[in-house]
Amino acid sequence: MTGDEIIQAILSEQYVFLHYTDVEGLNGILHDGVIRQDYKGVVYLTQEPMTQAQAHTNIFIGATTHSGRASHVLVLRLDSGLPIRRLADYEFSVDQSIKLHQHEVLYAGLNPF
């Protein structure tokens, strides 16, 4: 899936979301079949296509602990019953782990933006 195709999916479908990560995170997600909650009990998502540098600034607030994140992205069409909350301009959250087999993975790989 190209960056343009991802943008088109986001614009045309309400439940298409991005989860930015790094190669290790993506491999773990795909291996385990789940995006696990962080220590706050949250999975963060966005509908904003961003370069790695833009995501580091806008999503990961430039934190050195998140250096290298957003090199990869998982694009998901989520089930409409999943409780998704908007947190900020760029961020949405889900207060539970996301099991991939319950949703559709549209793309998993290098950040194409």
C-alpha positions in Angstrom: 0.0 0.0 0.0 1.4 3.4 -1.0 1.2 6.5 1.1 -1.4 7.9 -1.3 -3.5 4.8 -0.9 -3.3 5.0 2.9 -4.4 8.6 2.8 -7.3 7.7 0.5 -8.4 4.9 2.9 -8.3 7.4 5.9 -10.3 10.0 4.0 -12.9 7.5 2.7 -13.4 5.3 5.8 -14.1 6.5 9.4 -12.5 3.5 11.1 -9.1 3.5 9.4 -6.3 4.3 11.8 -2.5 4.3 11.9 -0.3 3.0 14.7 3.3 4.3 14.4 6.1 2.1 15.8 9.6 0.9 15.0 10.7 -2.3 13.4 11.0 -4.2 16.7 7.5 -3.0 17.7 6.0 -3.9 14.4 7.6 -7.4 14.4 6.3 -8.0 18.0 2.8 -6.9 17.1 2.7 -9.1 14.0 4.2 -12.1 15.8 1.8 -11.8 18.8 -1.2 -10.7 16.8 -2.0 -7.9 19.2 -1.2 -4.2 19.9 -0.7 -4.2 23.6 -1.7 -1.4 25.9 1.2 0.7 27.3 1.8 1.2 31.0 -1.1 3.6 31.2 -3.5 0.9 29.8 -3.8 2.7 26.4 -3.1 2.0 22.7 -2.5 5.2 20.8 -3.7 5.7 17.2 -3.9 8.5 14.7 -5.5 9.3 11.4 -2.7 11.7 10.5 -0.2 10.6 7.8 3.2 11.8 9.0 6.9 11.3 8.2 9.0 9.8 11.0 10.2 13.2 12.0 6.7 14.7 12.1 5.4 11.8 14.2 8.4 12.1 16.6 7.4 15.8 17.1 3.6 15.6 17.0 2.9 12.1 18.5 5.9 11.3 20.6 6.4 15.0 21.6 10.1 14.8 20.8 10.9 12.5 23.7 14.3 10.9 23.5 12.9 7.7 25.0 10.9 7.4 21.7 13.7 8.1 19.3 13.5 5.9 16.2 9.7 5.3 16.6 7.5 5.9 13.6 9.9 4.3 11.2 7.2 1.8 10.6 3.4 1.9 10.6 0.5 -0.4 11.0 -2.7 0.6 9.1 -5.9 -0.9 10.5 -9.5 -0.9 9.6 -11.0 -1.2 13.1 -14.3 -2.8 14.0 -16.9 0.0 14.6 -17.7 -1.5 18.0 -14.2 -0.7 19.4 -14.4 2.2 21.9 -12.1 4.8 20.4 -11.6 8.2 22.1 -10.1 11.4 20.6 -7.4 12.7 22.9 -6.0 15.6 20.9 -5.7 16.9 17.3 -3.4 14.0 16.3 -4.3 11.3 18.8 -6.9 8.7 19.5 -6.9 6.1 22.2 -8.3 2.7 22.9 -8.3 1.5 26.5 -7.7 -2.2 25.6 -5.3 -4.2 23.6 -6.2 -4.5 19.9 -6.3 -8.1 18.7 -5.4 -8.1 15.0 -7.7 -11.0 14.1 -10.7 -9.0 15.1 -9.8 -6.2 12.7 -8.4 -5.8 9.2 -4.7 -5.0 8.7 -4.4 -2.9 5.5 -0.7 -2.3 5.7 2.2 -3.2 7.9 5.7 -2.0 7.0 8.0 1.0 6.5 6.4 4.4 7.0 5.6 5.5 3.5 5.3 9.1 4.3 
